[in-house]
Amino acid sequence: MAAGGGSGEQWSSRWGFLLAATGFAVGMGNIWRFPYQLGENGGSAFLIVYLVCALGIGLPLLITEISLGRRGRASASKSVVNVARESGRGAGWGFIGNLGIFCAFIILSYYTVLSGWTLDYFVKAATGTFEGANADATGAMFAALLANPWVLLFWNTIIHIMIVIVIRQGVQSGIERAMKILMPALFGAMIIMVLYGVFAGDMPATLRFLLEPDFSKITFGTLMAAIGQAFFSIGIGMGSLIVFGAYMPKDFSIPSSSTAVILMDTGVAVLAGFAIFPLVFQYGLNPGGGPGLIFQTLPLAFGQMPGGQLFGSIFFVLLISAALSSCLGLAEGVTNWLDEHAGVPRPRGVLYVVGAAWLLGIASILGFSAWQDVRLLEFIPSYRGLDIFDTLDTLAANNLLLIGGSMSSIFFGWFVPKALKLEEIGVRDGVFFGFWRLMIRFVIPPVLIVTLVMGIME
C-alpha cells in the first residue's frame, strides 16, 4: 500500500497484488480462528456453510470493496464518498468506510494480543520446550501463558513496535516483496503438517468430522459464525481491502483477482483443518476447544516429530509473518484514515493508532486473568459468558463486519449507476454481471441482516 490516498502509487504487478491481498487475508484467522470455529459448530456442516458463504457472499463483496477502492482512489471512507458523489449521492455514505475503520481498529487491538502468543510459542519451539510434551502439558502451558499478563503485555508490545517500524517507512514494497516468499512458504508448511497428520494423527476421524455433515447442527448461530468467519478471514468490511483496491491499476481484472484471493485464502483455512484435527482426535482433545486449540495441538506434533524443534521454530516464524501482515493491513487502513481525515502525518499517526490499540489490548490481556469475570455485553444473548477477548472478537467478526457488508452491498448495488459498475468491474452486461448484481442487491443484504438479528437473539 501507498503512504496515503491519492498518491498515485500502485501495485507493481498482479501477482504482487494477489500475494499482498492474500497476505492480508491469510493469517491467524485461517490457522487459529477457522479450526476452532469449525470444531465449535459441527465440523463438516459448518465447513459446507462456510464454503457457500465464502463464494456466494464473500466473493461478490470482495469485488465490491476492491471496485469501490479503485474507483475512489483514496482511504476507505473517502473512496466511498468519491463514488457516492460521482453517482449523484450524498457524502453521508462515507460512514460505511468509517465503520470499517472502526472495526479494523477493534480487531487490531486483540489481533496483536493473539499475534503475541505466536512470538511466545516461537521461543518455546526454538528452546525445545515442546519436546516430549503430552496433551495435559500443552494445555497447562497455554493456560499458564494466559494467566501471566506481564508476559502477554511484553509480547504485545513487541508486535506493536514491529508495526510502527514498518508502517512509518511505508509498506507497499515491504509487504509485496515479503509475501512472494512467505505465502508460498506458509502453504508448504501447512502441507507438511497435513502429511504429518496422515501418518501420526487420526485421519479417519478427521475425514468423518470434516466430510460427513450433520445438518441438524446448523442454526442461525452457525450461519452467523460461518459468515463472520468468511468476513474475518477474507478481510471484508475492515476498510483495508478498499485501500488495497485504491492502488490497483486499471488493467488488473477485479473478478479474477478477487476469485484468486478467495481460493487461496480458503485453501489455507481448509489445509489448517486437515493439519490440526488429526492431532486433536489422536490425542483425545476437544475439537471445540476454543481460541487455544492450535496452541495445544501443534506443540504436540512438534514435540513428537523428528526435527520438531527446528520445524516448529520455522512454522511459528511463518505464523508470526502471516499474523504480522494482517496486523499491518489493519493498522495501515486506520493510519491512512487518520492522515486523510485529521491531517495527522504518517509517522505520528501510526504512533496514535498503535498506542490506542495497545491500551485497548490491555483489557483483553487482563480478561484472561484479573478481569476474567468481566462480561461487557452479558445482557445480549449471544454474548453471555464471553470474556473481553471473545466479546471483542464476536462484536467485530459476527456483528460489525456483517453490518458493514450489508451497507456496502446496498450502496453499491442500488445507488451506484449500472454503467459505472460495469466500467469499474471491467465486465460486460452478461451472465456474470447479472449473477453478481442479483447477489449484491437481492440476496446478500437480507441474508446478512436476518442472520445478524437472529444470531444475536439466539
N, C-alpha and C positions, 0 to 999 in steps of 0.2 A: 504493500500500500504506500501511497504517497504521503507526504507530510501533511497535507491538508486539502480540503476540497477545492477543485478548480485549478490545481497546479499544473495540469497538463501532463503529468507523469502517467505512464501506462505500463501494464504488464509487458514483458519483453517477448513472450510467446504464449501460445495457447496452452502448451504443456506446463509452462511456468505458472499460469493462472490456475490450471487444474490442480497442480500439486499444492499451491498456496491455499486455494479454497478447500481442498480435501484436507490439507494440514490443519486448517482452522476447524473443519468439521470433525475429522478423526482425532480423537483424544480420549480422555478418561470417560467421556460419555459412551464410547463404544466398548471399551475394555473394562471399565469399572461399573458404569451405570446399567448398561444393557443386560449383562448376565444376571444381576440380582433382580432387575425388573422382570426378566424372563422367569426367574425362579419364584418370585412372589406372585406371578399372575398366570400360572397354569402351563408353563412350558410351551409346547408346540402351538397350542391355541393362541397364545399371546404372540408367538413368532409369526403366525399367519396374519393376524390382525395388524401387526407392526409392518409387515411387508406391503400389505394393501395400503396402509396409511402412508408409508414412505413413498410409494409410487403414485398412488391416487391423490394424495393431499400434498405430500412434501414436494414432489416434482413440479406440479403447477405453481405452487407458492414460491419455490426457488426461482423458477423462470420469471415470476412476477417481481421478486425483490431485485434480481440482477437487472431486469429491464428498467425498473424504477431508478436504480443507481446509474446505469449507463445513460439514461435519458436526462437525469437531473444533474449529473456530474458534480456532486457535492457530498456533504455529510448525509447521514440517514434522513434527518428531518428536513434539511434544506433541499435534498433531492426530491422528496415528496412534494414540498412546496413548489418547486420549479415545475414539476409535472402538472400539479394542480393548476397553476397559473396558465401554463400553456394550453390546458384543457378548458380554460374559462371558469375554473373553480376557485374557491376561497383558500387563503393560506392556512386556514384552521386545520386542514387535513395534515399539516405537519406534525400534529400530535401523534400520528402513527409512528413516525421516526423517533419522537421524544420518548414514547412508551418503550420502544425497542432499546433505546439507550439506557433508560432506567432499569429495564430488565437485565441488560448486559452488565450493568454495574452490580446488581444484586448477585448475579451468577459469578462475577469476578470475585466477589467478597468471600464466597465459600469454595469456589473452584481453586483458588490459591491455597486454601487450607488443605484441600484434598491433594493438590499437587505437592504440598509439603510432605504428605505421607510417603509419596514415591521417593523423595530425597532420603528420608529416614530409612526406607527399605532398601535403597541402593547401598547405603552404608552397611546395613545388616548383611546384604548379599555379599558385598565385597570382603567383609571381615569373617565370612564363614559362619555367621550366626544361625543360618538355616540348616546347617549340616546335621543330619540325623533327627530333625525335628518331626514330631508327630502332630496329629490334629489338635490335641489338647495344648501342646506347646505353642503352636502358631496362633491359636485362639487367645491364649494368655498373653502372647507377645503383642497382638493388636490391641487387646484391652488395656494393656499397660501403657501403650503409646497414647491412646485416647485419654487416659486418666492423668497424663502429665502435661498440663497446659504450657509449662515453660519450654518443653521440647517442641511442642506443636507451634508455639509462638516463634521460636528460633527458626524453624524450617520455613514457616510462613513469611518471615521477614526476609530470608534469603531469596525466596521466589519473587517477592516484590522488588528487591534490589535488582535482580536479573531483568525484570520487566522494564524498570527505569533505564537501565543501561542500554537496552536495545532500542526502546521507543524514542529516547532522546536523540538517537542517531538516525532515526528513520528505519522502517522495517521492510521496505519492498525488496531490496536486493538481498538482505539477510534471510528473510523467510523463503524467498523464491529459490535461492541457491541451496539453503539447508534442506528444504523439502525434497529436492531432487535426490538427496542421499537418504534422508531419514524416513520418508514414506515407504520406498521400496524395502528398506531395511526392516521397518516395523512389520510390513506384510510378511517378509521372510521369517522373522522371529515368531510371528503368530502361526505360520505353517509348521515350523519346527515344534511348537508347543502342541499343535493338533496331532502331529505324528507321534510325539511322546505319549499323548493321551491314548492313542490307538494301542500302544504296546504296554503302557504301565497303568492305564486307568480302566474304568468300567465303561467302555464304548457302547456295548449293547444297551445298558441302562440309559446312556445319553441319547442314543438313537430313538429309543422308546419315548424318552422325555421330550425330545425336540421334533420328532416326526410322527407321533401318534397323538393327534389333537383330541382333547376333551372339551368340546364346545360348550358344555354345560357350565364350565368355569368362567365363561365370558359374561361380564356385566358391564354396565356403563363405566364403572371404575376401571375395568380392564381396558375399555376403549379409550378412556381419558389418559390412562397410563401409556398406551401404545402411541397415541397422537403426541402426547407430551414428550415421549422418548424420541419419536421421529423429529420433532421440532428441536429438541435439545441436541440430539446427535448431529443433525444436518446443520444446525445453526440458524434456523429460520426464526424470524421475529426478534432478533437481537440487534438489528441495525447494521451489523458488521458486513453482512453479505451485500447490502445495498452499497456500502462503501467499496467493497471489492468490485462490484459492477461499475462503479463510477470510474474505475481505471481500466475497464475492458475496452480494447479497440473495437471499432465498428465492424471489422471484418471477422470477428470471432462469432461463431454460431452460439447463441444463447441456449436453444433447446438441446443441442448435442453436448455442450459443455455442462449444462445442468444435469443431464442424464448420466454423464460420466461421473460427476461428483456423487450423485445418489448411489450409483452402483458400487463405486469404490468405498464409500462410507458404509454402506450396508454390508459389503463383503467383509470388512474388518469386524463389524459387530457380530456377524454370524460366525466368523472364524473364532472370535473370542468365546462364544458359547460352546463350540466344539473343542476348544482348548481347555476350558475351565471345568465344565460339568463332568467329564470323565474322572477328574480328580475328586470332585465333590462326592460322586457316588462311590468311588473306590474307597474313600476314607470315611464314609458314613456321615458327611456333613449335611447340613440343612440347605437345600437349593434356594430356599427363600431367606437366606441368612442376612440379607440387607446390605448396606453400603460396605461392610467389611469383608464381603465374600471373597474377592480376589486376593485380599491381603492375608487370607487364611489358606487359600488353596494353592496359589503359586509358590509360596515358600515350601510347601510340602513337596512339590515337584523338584524344585531346585535343591532341596535337602536330600533327595533320594537319587537324582540322576547323576551319571558320571559327568564330571566337569561342571556340576551345578553351580559352584561358586563363581566361575568365570561367566557362564551363560546367564546366570541370574543377574550378575552385575551389568552385563551388556543389555539385557532385557529391560532392566529398570532405568538405564540411561536412555534407551529409546522411549520408554514410557514417560520419562521426565520431559523429553523433547516434544512428544506428542501433546502432553499436558501444557507445556510452556507455549507451544504455538497457538493453542486455543486461548490461553490467557492473554497473549499478545494481541490476538484479533479482538478480544473483548475490550482490552484496555485502549487499543488504538481507536476503536469506534468512539469511546467516551472522550478520549483526549481530542480527537478530531472535532467532536461536537463542541467541546469547551472552547477550542480555538476559534471556531467559526461563529459561535453564538455569544461568547463572553469576551472575545478578544484576548484570551489568555495564551501567550506563546507556548509552543510545544514543550520546551524544557521545563517551564514552571507548571504547565498544565498536567503533565504526566505525574509530577510530584503530588499535585492536589488529588488526582484520581486514585493513585495507588495508596496515598495516605488515608483517604477516606475509606477505601476498600479494606485496608489493613485494620483500621479501627473497627469496622463492622465485622471483620473476620474474627476479632477477639470474642465477640458474642457467640459465634459458632464454636470456637475453641472451648470457652467456658461451659457451653451447653453440654459438653461431654463429661464434665466433672462438677465444678462448683455450682453451676446453674442447670444441672441435669433434670431438675424438676420443673424448670420454667417451660410453660406451654403458651406461646404467644397468641395462637389463634384457636385455642381449645373450644371456643364457642361455635366454631364451624365444624360440622360432622366429619368432613374428610381430613381435618387437621388434628383430630383428637389423638392424644398420645404421642404426638411428634415433638422431638426436641428442636432446638433452634436451627441446627444444621438442616434437618429434614423439612422443617417448616419453610425455610428459605428456598430449598430445592423444589418443594411442591408448589409454592407460590409462583416461582419463576417458570418452571417447566410445565406444570399442569394447569396453570391459570393465566398468567400474564402473556405467555407466548401464544396461547390459543386466542386470547382477546386480540392481540396484535395481528395474528394471522387472519382472523375473520375480518378485521377492519381493512387490512391490506387488500384482501380479495374483493371486498365490497367496493373500495375506492377504485382499484384498477379495473375491476370487471364492469362496473356500472357508470363510473363518472369520467373515465378517460376515453376519448373518441376511438372508434374501431380502427380508423386509418393510422392513428398514432401507434396503437398497439401492434398492428401488422408491420409497420415500418421498423419499430424498435426490436421486436422479437425476430424479425427477419424471415418471416414465413408467408406463404400465400394463404388466401382465404379458402382453405380446403378442409380436409378431414381432421388433420392435426389441430389446426387453429380452432375448428368447431368444437372438438372434444375439450381442448384447454379452456375455451370460453364457457362451455357448459359447466365444467367443474368449478371454475372461478366464480361464476355468477350464481349458479343454482344449487350446487351440491356442497361445496366447501363451507360457505358461511353458515347455513343451517346445521350442518353436521357438527361444526366446531361449537356453535352456540348451545345446541342441545346437549352435547357431550359435556361441555363446561358446567352447565347448570345441574344436570343430573349427577355428574361426578362429584360436585361439591356437596350436594344434598345426600348422596348415598352413604 
